[in-house]
Amino acid sequence: MTDFQEMKAAARLRARALRDAVTDPDERSRLAHAVRDRVAAAVPLPPGPVAGYWPLGSELDVRPLLLHLMEAGHAAALPVSGPRGTPLAFRAWTLDTAMRDGRYGIREPADGAPEVVPATVLVPFLAFDRGGHRLGYGAGYYDRTLAALKAAGRRVLAVGVGFAAQEVERVPHGPHDEPLDWIVTERAALRIDKDTAGR
């Protein structure tokens, strides 16, 4: 393991502890709804489908936001994880969609749900900084997904969503880590200047 990989691994341990500290179910629900309201009020989403995620462990529950966006006319989708090292696929999701346990035990739409190309991707994280960098779990799914969508000529808005307590001064990042366009927590909606995000 390189020094950079060790630095990221240590940062993940610290970040997971911060996120896991939000344990009260009522508080987690309040924060999820606060993020929903802040995205709705502050982030100009493009027309088209919005891809969220099924919350894993202590991740922010983004389903209240997805339901709100569906009521506003957006189609919703959830990710389907393929083999490690590949981009995510997305399938349409509603409250009536048949679900299955996918890779890593994360709930995802079952086979038969139509595939969707999102215009907006809601991205979970372990930690974030104000340069738009996020710390994920290390498999690189979201970085590959965002890069693949852009390489295919798709304009996609990447919105990181999580708790304000997950902010750190600087997330270690490399050339393959895709910066986010927005980061939204219960306290703020931060629009990222991509011209300075890599500095």
Secondary structure as GFF3:
##gff-version 3
##sequence-region A 1 199
A	DSSP	alpha_helix	3	20	.	.	.	ID=ss1
A	DSSP	alpha_helix	25	42	.	.	.	ID=ss2
A	DSSP	beta_strand	50	51	.	.	.	ID=ss3
A	DSSP	alpha_helix	63	71	.	.	.	ID=ss4
A	DSSP	beta_strand	76	80	.	.	.	ID=ss5
A	DSSP	beta_strand	89	92	.	.	.	ID=ss6
A	DSSP	beta_strand	99	101	.	.	.	ID=ss7
A	DSSP	three_ten_helix	103	105	.	.	.	ID=ss8
A	DSSP	beta_strand	107	109	.	.	.	ID=ss9
A	DSSP	beta_strand	120	123	.	.	.	ID=ss10
A	DSSP	beta_strand	127	128	.	.	.	ID=ss11
A	DSSP	beta_strand	134	135	.	.	.	ID=ss12
A	DSSP	alpha_helix	141	151	.	.	.	ID=ss13
A	DSSP	beta_strand	157	161	.	.	.	ID=ss14
A	DSSP	three_ten_helix	164	166	.	.	.	ID=ss15
A	DSSP	beta_strand	182	184	.	.	.	ID=ss16
A	DSSP	beta_strand	189	191	.	.	.	ID=ss17
A	DSSP	alpha_helix	194	197	.	.	.	ID=ss18
###
